[in-house]
Amino acid sequence: MNTTYCVHCGGLLSAPGHEACRTPRTALEPPRYCSECGRRMVVQVTPSGWSARCSRHGETSSMSSATTG
């Protein structure tokens, strides 16, 4: 996976101003934007976790990110 975009604001990671995106609060939130293309994702939060789907790059979930991260 090529991480180019911020998953919380959708901006380029190389751009300045991501201090608000890197807080303990945001570390617990599901991604809202695709890290590969910056598109807004469809996010579903349940009591057992979350899933997020990009129209171009598919689905990720709290279960898949817990095992890979």
Secondary structure, 3 states (H helix, E strand, C coil): CCCCECCCCCCECCCCCCHHHCCHHHHCCCCCECCCCCCECEEEEECCEEEEEECCCEEEEHHHHHHHC
